[in-house]
Amino acid sequence: MKFLVDANVRYSVGIFLQSSGHNVQFIAGTSLHNLADADILNIAQQQSRIVLTNDKDFGHLAYYRNLPHTGIILFRLNNESRSNYEQRLKTILELYGDRLQNHFLVVTDDHIRYR
């Protein structure tokens, strides 16, 4: 799978996905860092990447502005430890791995909402 890791998500999340064999593009530390969220969503959509973010604005872009996307995973974690992100991602990939494209997931410490 192809992912785009937003600048507000731990870098280790992308490394974890890469080590699991996924194609990952990072926003942090690149020329994309200063782009608006709508532009990031557009780039991800053009490249068929699923956006991983902590930014609720992506929900607004997808649902209220109805912007096209290839998939968004919005993390709303209280426990932002590396191990919690990795455990939540493992669960997401096990439960929804073949159905992440074009869907919106909201991930909390104890729940995954899949739309």
Kinemage of the C-alpha trace (Angstrom):
@kinemage 1
@onewidth
@group {chain A} dominant
@subgroup {mainchain}
@vectorlist {calphas} color= white
{ca met a 1} P 0.000 0.000 0.000
{ca lys a 2} L 0.978 3.596 -0.497
{ca phe a 3} L 0.812 6.082 2.370
{ca leu a 4} L 1.513 9.771 2.849
{ca val a 5} L 2.498 10.636 6.420
{ca asp a 6} L 1.462 14.173 7.371
{ca ala a 7} L 3.994 16.356 9.190
{ca asn a 8} L 2.038 16.112 12.454
{ca val a 9} L 2.336 12.311 12.655
{ca arg a 10} L 5.343 10.706 14.299
{ca tyr a 11} L 8.078 9.899 11.791
{ca ser a 12} L 8.377 6.451 13.383
{ca val a 13} L 4.863 5.661 12.089
{ca gly a 14} L 6.141 5.909 8.517
{ca ile a 15} L 9.245 3.894 9.364
{ca phe a 16} L 7.015 1.201 10.865
{ca leu a 17} L 4.939 1.082 7.664
{ca gln a 18} L 8.077 0.947 5.504
{ca ser a 19} L 9.439 -1.927 7.562
{ca ser a 20} L 6.151 -3.722 6.884
{ca gly a 21} L 6.731 -3.389 3.140
{ca his a 22} L 4.591 -0.336 2.383
{ca asn a 23} L 5.483 2.591 0.137
{ca val a 24} L 5.646 5.713 2.323
{ca gln a 25} L 6.090 9.371 1.489
{ca phe a 26} L 6.804 11.816 4.314
{ca ile a 27} L 5.695 15.451 4.505
{ca ala a 28} L 8.016 16.480 7.366
{ca gly a 29} L 11.431 17.621 6.225
{ca thr a 30} L 10.411 17.984 2.573
{ca ser a 31} L 9.341 20.834 0.308
{ca leu a 32} L 5.739 19.698 0.878
{ca his a 33} L 5.897 20.735 4.547
{ca asn a 34} L 4.440 24.210 3.944
{ca leu a 35} L 1.622 23.170 1.627
{ca ala a 36} L -2.004 23.680 2.574
{ca asp a 37} L -3.926 20.601 3.666
{ca ala a 38} L -6.048 20.677 0.486
{ca asp a 39} L -2.868 20.563 -1.603
{ca ile a 40} L -1.503 17.660 0.431
{ca leu a 41} L -4.780 15.804 -0.037
{ca asn a 42} L -4.610 16.480 -3.778
{ca ile a 43} L -1.045 15.150 -4.039
{ca ala a 44} L -1.990 12.031 -2.098
{ca gln a 45} L -5.006 11.504 -4.338
{ca gln a 46} L -2.925 11.930 -7.511
{ca gln a 47} L -0.414 9.374 -6.227
{ca ser a 48} L -3.090 6.994 -4.834
{ca arg a 49} L -1.774 7.393 -1.289
{ca ile a 50} L -3.672 7.086 1.970
{ca val a 51} L -3.084 10.108 4.206
{ca leu a 52} L -2.128 9.517 7.837
{ca thr a 53} L -2.756 12.614 9.934
{ca asn a 54} L -3.619 14.043 13.344
{ca asp a 55} L -5.278 17.062 11.712
{ca lys a 56} L -9.100 17.187 11.883
{ca asp a 57} L -9.091 19.609 8.932
{ca phe a 58} L -8.766 16.615 6.605
{ca gly a 59} L -12.204 15.476 7.735
{ca his a 60} L -13.567 18.903 6.864
{ca leu a 61} L -11.933 18.731 3.428
{ca ala a 62} L -13.314 15.262 2.725
{ca tyr a 63} L -16.845 15.705 4.060
{ca tyr a 64} L -17.764 19.385 3.912
{ca arg a 65} L -15.769 20.458 0.896
{ca asn a 66} L -16.230 17.028 -0.674
{ca leu a 67} L -12.652 16.929 -1.994
{ca pro a 68} L -11.630 13.635 -3.582
{ca his a 69} L -9.189 11.436 -1.700
{ca thr a 70} L -7.725 7.957 -1.865
{ca gly a 71} L -8.158 7.407 1.859
{ca ile a 72} L -7.565 9.190 5.151
{ca ile a 73} L -6.618 7.798 8.544
{ca leu a 74} L -7.178 10.426 11.233
{ca phe a 75} L -5.532 9.657 14.565
{ca arg a 76} L -7.188 11.112 17.689
{ca leu a 77} L -4.996 9.404 20.273
{ca asn a 78} L -4.594 10.434 23.895
{ca asn a 79} L -1.616 8.097 24.187
{ca glu a 80} L 0.690 9.279 21.409
{ca ser a 81} L 3.476 6.843 22.187
{ca arg a 82} L 5.220 5.086 19.353
{ca ser a 83} L 3.988 1.712 20.540
{ca asn a 84} L 0.358 2.883 20.623
{ca tyr a 85} L 0.543 4.221 17.053
{ca glu a 86} L 2.117 0.958 15.900
{ca gln a 87} L -0.468 -1.177 17.704
{ca arg a 88} L -3.346 0.852 16.259
{ca leu a 89} L -1.837 0.571 12.762
{ca lys a 90} L -1.417 -3.191 13.126
{ca thr a 91} L -5.085 -3.431 14.047
{ca ile a 92} L -6.114 -1.207 11.128
{ca leu a 93} L -4.100 -3.238 8.642
{ca glu a 94} L -5.448 -6.532 10.005
{ca leu a 95} L -9.094 -5.423 10.030
{ca tyr a 96} L -9.263 -3.101 7.025
{ca gly a 97} L -6.039 -3.624 5.078
{ca asp a 98} L -7.729 -4.589 1.833
{ca arg a 99} L -10.438 -1.918 2.242
{ca leu a 100} L -8.551 1.261 3.149
{ca gln a 101} L -8.631 2.808 -0.310
{ca asn a 102} L -11.173 5.652 -0.576
{ca his a 103} L -12.311 5.357 3.041
{ca phe a 104} L -12.029 7.608 6.060
{ca leu a 105} L -10.982 6.160 9.405
{ca val a 106} L -10.959 7.909 12.755
{ca val a 107} L -8.690 6.102 15.191
{ca thr a 108} L -8.798 6.606 18.947
{ca asp a 109} L -7.091 4.674 21.725
{ca asp a 110} L -9.981 2.240 21.978
{ca his a 111} L -12.062 2.598 18.816
{ca ile a 112} L -11.787 2.680 15.034
{ca arg a 113} L -14.573 4.371 13.091
{ca tyr a 114} L -14.573 3.241 9.455
{ca arg a 115} L -16.559 5.169 6.833
